[in-house]
């Protein structure tokens, strides 16, 4: 399966995977409004390549089910909170 990957112009480190380049018809209008202008990044052959920040099997399944996959950035780590929790344990 070859998918087109787009980067969000509004949300940092947020990517949209779709089955056909420039065919955003399966993507809900509200999501596209939040996503902002989609900047084409690349075409990716998922059957031949692993992804750095997403499980390729999950991406393919979501594209088959709903026509797209939205990759969100990982949650930020609150280092101060972790430090305080570690201090409490000692």
N, C-alpha and C positions, 0 to 999 in steps of 0.2 A: 504494500500500500504506500503510495506516494502522497504526501500531504503538503499543503502550503502553510507556512508559518508567518505570522504577522506580529509586530510589536506595537503595543499601545502607545499613543502619543500623550495620554493623560495619566496613566498608571505605570510607575516605574517597575521594571522587571516583570511585566505582565504580557503574556503571549497568547495568541489565538491560533489554533490549528484547525484548518478546514480541508475538506476532501478535494476541492477544485480551486485553483488559483482565481482570485477575484470573485468567487461565487459566495456571497455572504447571506444568501437566501435562507439557510437553515438557522442562522443566528438571530435570536430575538432582538427586536428593534431597541428595546431598553438597554440591553447589554451593549449593543453597538454604540449607543449614545454615551454610556459610561466609559466604554473602552476608548473612545475618541477616534481620531483618524488612524486607520490601520496602515502601518508602514511594512511593506513586504520585506521579509528577511531572507527566506530561502525555501526551496523545495527539498523535502527530506524523504528518502525511501526508508520507511520505518521497518520494513522486513529485513533490511540489510544493516541497520545502524541503531545503536543505543542512543538514548537521549541523556543529557547531563542532569536535568532537573525534573524529569518526569519518567514514569514507567511506560514504556512504549506499548505494552499490552493494554494498559488502561486507556491510553490515548486512542489506540485503534478501536477499542470497544466503545468508547464514548462517541467517536466519529460515526461508527456504524449505527449506534442507538439514536443519537440526537443531531448528528451532522456537524458537530464541532467539539472542540475540547479547549477549555480555558485554563491556562497555566498561571497560577498566582505566585507571587514571590513567597519564599518561606517566611514565617513570622520572625520578627526581630527578637533577638535575645536580650533580655534585660540583665546585663551583667551585675548591676548594683543589687538587684533583687536576689540573684543567685548567690552573690557574695554574702549578703545578709543571712540568707537561709543556711549557708554553710557555716557561718559564724555561730548561729543558734545551735547547730548540731554538735559543735565542739565543746 
